[in-house]
């Protein structure tokens, strides 16, 4: 017996179903719920479990109705989903629930469905290509950066220049009297892009013991405000670079000498260049693939993606100590700003899913276990615990789908399949059904 009374398209990727739960099923579930309430009900004048059934129905009418509906809807939605052969991308939104004792229960469910995609050309992509072998200049610069990283700061008996560490005091001047306010200590490397440009320019060329005033303009147009500051340079330090020798090599790992360090640096740079090359080629291929296959995106899935991206951003801010409740954040504006990125993500996933289906690309159990193990190694956990965590969060199915997409990308790029990296191992924010 069909439980779907009607089904209609209500959008490019959205269907609306009217579902009926047969009266006998409603009655049976109602009896079970009523009996559970009767066993636990405590009413004046009755012992627990001895309250008459009709009194339980009267006293807990709304609660019983809610429990019956909450139990029946998921069960019969699954039946309706299978009967209609739908491929929903998100759980359904349900409304118009009509529950009457002794009668069939009906409800309307709206779902985002996977769009039909007619695949076009999957070949002849214009992909960037560049040399991944590092030059001697690049190796030399990397070694120089390593020397700078472990160098000690020593006093410099000269004027401050780019790369020096300058320390001192900064105070804002009163706009009327010109007197300095409370001094605040500072210390920064000259040339740091995060430091005010006006401050950087003012300390450049100054020696310890010198001071100067400068003006900083904040805002633009009619909102522009000019503020005057006084800076006092108290110390100028420069790096005392260590020699490029075997002793330095030992500080950066198990390197026997400078030659071994140089080879290690060469390998790291090579891997970095290869990774950058792979990322650029993947990005270019996906851009061309999406351009060749425009589709109507399920907006509910796009909105869900935006919500997930904003949650990740909020968690990042909270991790940095930002008080989200008191922070002046315009979430609606940010949501619209990231919408194009969210649409690209959803478009790419749907298209890659169509390709994996068309080309019958699957992730075998051996590859799946290897991916779980890669994440486990990166996080210091076992593959079993990673699997359990993904299963508990509802992302296990989506994770396997993500691995299949990565496999499809490598196939389109003509690359060998490799063990998934820990960076790509964590599933993106998505519904369990979307996989």
Buried (B, 14 or more C-beta within 10 A) or exposed (E): EEBBEEBEEEBEBBBBBBBBBEBEBBBEBBEEBBEEBBEEBEBEEEEEEEBEEEBBBEBBEEEBBEBBBEBBBEEBBEBBBEBBEBEBBBBBEBEEBEBEBEEBBBBBBBBBBBBEBEBEEBEEBEBEEEEBEBEEEBBBBBBEEBBEEEEEBEEBEEBBBEEBBBBBBBBBBEEEEEEBEEBEEBEBBBEEEEBBEBBBEBBBBBEBEBBEEBEBEEEEEEEEEEEBBBBBBBBBBBBEEBEBEBEBBBEBEEBEEBEBBBEBBBEEBBEBBEEEBBEBBBEBBBBBBBEEBEBEBBBBBBBBBBEBBBEEBBEEBEEEEEEEEEEEBEEEEBBEEBBEEBBBBBBBBBBBBBBBBEBEBEBEEEBBEBBBBBBBBBBEBEBEEBBEBBEEEBBBBBBBBBBBBBBBBBBBBEEEEEEBEBEBBBBBBBBBBBB
